[in-house]
Amino acid sequence: MRYKAIISYDGTKYQGFQSQKNALGIQQVIEKAFRLMTQQEIKIYASGRTDKGVHAIGQVFHFDTEIDIEEKTWIRGLHKRLPLDIRIKSIKKVKDNFHARHSAKSKIYQYKLAKKPSSVFTKNYEVYIENLDIEPIKKALPLLEGTHDFLGFCQYVKDKPTIKTIYSATLKETKSHYIITFHGNSFLKYMVRSMVGTLIQIGLNRKDPNIILEIFDTKDRFLAGKTAESRGLYLVKIHY
């Protein structure tokens, strides 16, 4: 049987989602919880990796097992064996051809920029930039929408296509934050953080909004802003 799980996690203490030999990844913590609960080795397959310090509200993974129990039993059993910074939102049976990564149609990421300096309780979940002007950022965001070659906005990985589609790039203002939301068909390594880093430079009036178009034209990574810190980034939802 194949199951689909939706999870949320605080990425602060982890070196990213993927299991690693010399560091702690979220995947290995979850697989250990499965092992302790079932006395079996259950491998999980995620919709994609998140980097060190990145958080998730709606990460998805699938796993295969012969164990047939109810959703609430899975969740209760795993929660007893997981740390509080990793929570299971749902576990449901799916068809055998479902794949957390290959079946994904699009993803939503959010980046939280704080309006005032962070406290000890908020520092891991937002980024504060002093003297940030939000108006040029608003002008720049629509330029990121559409189908483009995002080579200038990522760390290149061999054999990974760099042409992606951003369906929407929007900004929402709350009392305490500016929240930038990207909805795209898929994302490259450091792509969201690179886009945000460039937007921050635009908001500090160090770059013109049209630098976005120049980066698309030249594919020059050095024209983009410094990669934004991971602690402000959230994987919000995967669409299937």
Backbone torsions as a table, in degrees:
resi	resn	phi	psi	omega
1	MET	NA	146.2	177.4
2	ARG	-112.2	136.2	179.1
3	TYR	-119.4	146.7	173.7
4	LYS	-111.1	129.2	179.5
5	ALA	-119.2	140.6	172.2
6	ILE	-113.4	128.6	-176.7
7	ILE	-132.1	159.6	170.4
8	SER	-124.1	150.7	177.8
9	TYR	-156.3	154.3	172.1
10	ASP	-95.2	113.2	-173.7
11	GLY	-83.2	4.0	-172.1
12	THR	-53.9	-44.8	-172.3
13	LYS	-89.0	-0.5	-171.4
14	TYR	-114.2	154.4	179.2
15	GLN	-89.7	33.6	-177.6
16	GLY	106.2	-180.0	-177.1
17	PHE	-76.4	-41.4	-170.1
18	GLN	-68.8	143.4	174.0
19	SER	-60.7	142.3	-179.8
20	GLN	-138.2	154.0	-177.2
21	LYS	-73.3	-41.9	-171.9
22	ASN	-112.0	14.8	179.4
23	ALA	-153.3	166.3	-176.4
24	LEU	-95.1	118.9	175.3
25	GLY	-107.5	154.8	-178.1
26	ILE	-61.6	-37.6	-179.4
27	GLN	-55.9	-46.3	-176.6
28	GLN	-69.5	-28.7	176.5
29	VAL	-67.7	-42.0	179.1
30	ILE	-67.8	-43.9	179.6
31	GLU	-63.9	-34.2	175.7
32	LYS	-65.5	-39.8	178.0
33	ALA	-62.6	-41.7	175.4
34	PHE	-60.2	-43.9	-178.1
35	ARG	-63.6	-42.4	179.4
36	LEU	-67.8	-33.0	-178.3
37	MET	-78.2	-41.2	-170.2
38	THR	-107.9	-13.0	-173.4
39	GLN	63.0	24.4	177.6
40	GLN	-130.0	155.7	173.8
41	GLU	-85.3	112.4	178.3
42	ILE	-118.4	116.3	-179.5
43	LYS	-90.8	138.2	179.7
44	ILE	-109.2	150.1	-178.1
45	TYR	-126.2	114.2	-172.6
46	ALA	-91.2	165.1	177.3
47	SER	-66.4	-22.5	-179.8
48	GLY	169.6	169.5	179.9
49	ARG	-85.8	150.2	164.7
50	THR	-117.4	149.8	-174.8
51	ASP	-79.2	171.1	176.2
52	LYS	-51.8	127.2	175.7
53	GLY	84.2	-7.5	179.5
54	VAL	-81.5	141.8	-177.7
55	HIS	-101.7	166.6	176.7
56	ALA	-138.9	138.0	172.7
57	ILE	-101.5	-34.1	-176.9
58	GLY	-141.1	51.2	173.0
59	GLN	-67.9	149.0	-178.4
60	VAL	-125.6	139.4	169.0
61	PHE	-141.4	161.6	173.8
62	HIS	-124.7	160.0	176.7
63	PHE	-151.9	156.3	-179.9
64	ASP	-114.3	137.6	177.5
65	THR	-161.7	156.8	174.9
66	GLU	-86.4	-5.8	-178.2
67	ILE	-73.8	127.6	-177.8
68	ASP	-117.9	94.2	178.0
69	ILE	-134.1	167.3	-176.6
70	GLU	-73.3	158.6	-180.0
71	GLU	-54.7	-47.9	-175.8
72	LYS	-65.5	-28.5	178.1
73	THR	-71.5	-42.3	174.1
74	TRP	-57.6	-51.3	-175.0
75	ILE	-63.4	-45.9	-179.4
76	ARG	-62.0	-43.3	-178.8
77	GLY	-66.0	-41.8	-179.5
78	LEU	-70.9	-39.5	-178.8
79	HIS	-63.2	-28.6	176.6
80	LYS	-67.5	-21.3	-173.5
81	ARG	-115.7	-0.6	178.4
82	LEU	-104.4	149.6	172.2
83	PRO	-68.5	161.5	-175.5
84	LEU	-68.7	-13.6	179.1
85	ASP	-88.7	6.6	171.4
86	ILE	-130.9	119.0	-177.9
87	ARG	-127.3	138.9	176.8
88	ILE	-89.4	123.8	179.5
89	LYS	-89.7	-37.1	178.4
90	SER	-162.3	152.7	171.9
91	ILE	-139.6	121.9	-177.6
92	LYS	-137.3	149.0	174.4
93	LYS	-68.9	141.5	177.3
94	VAL	-134.7	171.4	178.0
95	LYS	-67.4	154.6	-176.2
96	ASP	-63.9	-20.6	-178.1
97	ASN	-90.6	1.6	176.1
98	PHE	-72.6	136.6	175.8
99	HIS	-135.9	126.6	-174.5
100	ALA	-55.7	-37.4	-179.0
101	ARG	-92.6	-51.2	-173.6
102	HIS	-70.8	-25.5	-178.9
103	SER	-86.9	-8.2	-177.5
104	ALA	-67.2	134.8	179.3
105	LYS	-97.0	-35.8	179.4
106	SER	-163.7	165.7	-179.0
107	LYS	-134.7	152.3	176.2
108	ILE	-120.7	126.8	174.1
109	TYR	-118.5	149.9	174.0
110	GLN	-128.8	148.0	175.3
111	TYR	-126.3	129.4	-175.5
112	LYS	-104.4	117.3	174.0
113	LEU	-106.4	122.1	-177.3
114	ALA	-80.8	148.5	178.8
115	LYS	-85.7	-17.7	178.9
116	LYS	-137.3	162.2	-177.9
117	PRO	-54.2	142.8	-177.0
118	SER	-71.4	150.1	173.3
119	SER	-94.4	175.4	177.9
120	VAL	-63.6	-21.2	-177.7
121	PHE	-92.0	-15.1	-178.3
122	THR	-114.3	-8.2	-170.4
123	LYS	-61.2	-25.4	-178.0
124	ASN	-88.0	-1.3	-170.1
125	TYR	-128.1	12.2	-177.8
126	GLU	-163.0	168.3	175.0
127	VAL	-130.9	130.4	177.5
128	TYR	-105.0	129.2	177.0
129	ILE	-120.7	118.2	-177.7
130	GLU	-69.8	141.8	176.3
131	ASN	61.1	34.2	179.6
132	LEU	-80.3	127.1	177.6
133	ASP	-99.1	114.9	-173.1
134	ILE	-79.5	-20.0	-175.0
135	GLU	-63.6	-47.7	176.8
136	PRO	-65.3	-27.3	176.0
137	ILE	-64.5	-41.5	177.6
138	LYS	-59.7	-37.4	179.0
139	LYS	-70.7	-33.0	-175.3
140	ALA	-79.8	-32.3	-173.2
141	LEU	-54.6	-46.5	-179.3
142	PRO	-60.9	-23.4	-179.6
143	LEU	-69.3	-19.3	178.8
144	LEU	-83.2	-15.1	-177.3
145	GLU	-74.9	153.0	178.3
146	GLY	104.5	-174.3	-179.6
147	THR	-96.5	121.2	-176.9
148	HIS	-143.7	166.9	169.5
149	ASP	-88.9	112.1	-174.4
150	PHE	-94.9	24.0	-179.5
151	LEU	-56.1	-36.2	-179.9
152	GLY	-75.6	-5.8	-178.7
153	PHE	-119.1	32.2	-178.6
154	CYS	-156.4	169.9	166.9
155	GLN	-93.3	117.9	-173.2
156	TYR	-65.1	133.0	174.3
157	VAL	-119.6	126.0	-175.9
158	LYS	-54.4	136.4	176.8
159	ASP	71.1	8.7	175.4
160	LYS	-99.3	117.4	179.4
161	PRO	-59.2	136.4	-176.4
162	THR	-101.5	-0.3	175.6
163	ILE	-85.4	118.2	-177.7
164	LYS	-132.3	164.2	177.9
165	THR	-118.8	124.3	172.5
166	ILE	-99.8	112.8	-179.0
167	TYR	-73.4	-36.2	178.0
168	SER	-155.1	144.5	174.2
169	ALA	-134.7	106.3	-170.2
170	THR	-128.6	162.2	178.2
171	LEU	-127.1	130.9	176.3
172	LYS	-119.2	136.1	179.8
173	GLU	-108.0	130.4	172.9
174	THR	-116.4	-178.0	179.6
175	LYS	-61.6	-31.1	-172.8
176	SER	-114.3	-15.1	-171.8
177	HIS	-141.4	158.4	159.5
178	TYR	-105.8	122.5	-177.3
179	ILE	-113.1	116.0	179.2
180	ILE	-97.6	127.3	-176.8
181	THR	-118.4	129.3	176.1
182	PHE	-116.2	128.5	174.1
183	HIS	-118.4	116.6	-177.5
184	GLY	-141.8	166.2	-178.9
185	ASN	-69.4	-33.7	171.0
186	SER	-168.6	169.2	-174.5
187	PHE	-133.6	148.0	179.8
188	LEU	-91.7	170.4	179.7
189	LYS	-60.9	125.7	179.9
190	TYR	65.0	10.7	-174.6
191	MET	-62.6	-49.4	-178.1
192	VAL	-64.6	-44.9	-178.8
193	ARG	-65.8	-31.5	176.8
194	SER	-71.0	-41.3	176.3
195	MET	-61.9	-44.8	-180.0
196	VAL	-65.4	-41.0	177.8
197	GLY	-58.8	-38.0	176.9
198	THR	-69.6	-41.1	177.6
199	LEU	-62.9	-36.4	177.5
200	ILE	-63.4	-43.1	177.3
201	GLN	-62.3	-36.4	176.4
202	ILE	-66.6	-41.5	179.0
203	GLY	-68.9	-20.2	175.2
204	LEU	-92.6	5.3	179.4
205	ASN	60.8	30.5	175.4
206	ARG	-95.4	-18.2	176.1
207	LYS	-135.6	150.6	176.6
208	ASP	-83.3	146.8	177.6
209	PRO	-51.5	-32.2	-178.1
210	ASN	-70.5	-4.3	174.8
211	ILE	-61.2	-26.3	177.3
212	ILE	-57.5	-47.9	-178.8
213	LEU	-66.5	-36.8	179.6
214	GLU	-65.9	-37.9	178.3
215	ILE	-66.5	-39.5	176.3
216	PHE	-63.0	-40.2	-177.2
217	ASP	-70.1	-43.8	-172.9
218	THR	-93.5	-21.4	-174.5
219	LYS	59.0	28.1	-176.6
220	ASP	-90.7	108.0	-178.9
221	ARG	-61.6	-28.5	-176.6
222	PHE	-72.7	-14.6	175.9
223	LEU	-80.1	-21.3	-179.4
224	ALA	-76.6	161.5	177.8
225	GLY	-74.8	167.4	176.3
226	LYS	-58.3	137.8	-179.9
227	THR	-54.5	125.0	-177.5
228	ALA	-66.6	153.9	-177.5
229	GLU	-64.0	147.3	-174.0
230	SER	-70.9	-26.7	-170.9
231	ARG	-67.0	-15.0	178.1
232	GLY	-92.2	-0.9	-171.8
233	LEU	-101.7	137.6	-179.6
234	TYR	-132.0	130.9	167.1
235	LEU	-83.3	113.0	-169.8
236	VAL	-92.3	-47.7	-173.8
237	LYS	-158.2	147.0	172.5
238	ILE	-113.3	128.3	177.1
239	HIS	-98.0	135.9	178.8
240	TYR	-121.3	NA	NA
